[in-house]
Amino acid sequence: MPVLTPGVLYLLVALLCTNCVTGIMWYVTKKGAAEYQQQVKLERAETEKAHLKQLADAAAVNDRLTASLLNKENELAQLSKEKSDEIAHLTTGRRCLDGRAVRVLNRPKPASKPQIPETSAGPVPEDGAFATDTDVGQWIVTAQEQYERCRTRIDAIATFYEENP
């Protein structure tokens, strides 16, 4: 029978303890990994649920603001029609802006000096393009409507982002 010396005995006890500790750590690690994966799945599900709620809330705000915007635009269109009808009845069609002023207003870009001088075509005839007081009134009605539509849309966008930061 072999003799166990205290050194060999300590070595065997150390190996046995190491194996036990390793086994326990493996079990805890495996169990911990499973719990961690389960926790990650739960957190992902909660995050997804929260994002879906945010999306649904944003969609609801969008629907409400879109309906409000459409109502406001319909009101603006009706108001513009009423103003246009009144302008047509209240103006006389009297000449208000002559051809030179109308050309300036109709110019699509800022004025620039031509590279080649234009030939003189003579004075603008009296019956050339002109704008009547009715034309000017209608232009003002259209400009007011376009401004209000733009302002209403910008307000709706601002409201959306205030309600959905």
ABEGO torsion letter per residue (X at the ends): XBBBBAAAAAAAAAAAAAAAAAAAAAAAAAAAAAAAAAAAAAAAAAAAAAAAAAAAAAAAAAAAAAAAAAAAAAAAAAAAAAAAAAAAAABAGBBABBAAAAAAAABABBBBBBABBBBBAEBBBAABBBBBAAAAAAAAAAAAAAAAAAAAAAAAAAAAAAABX
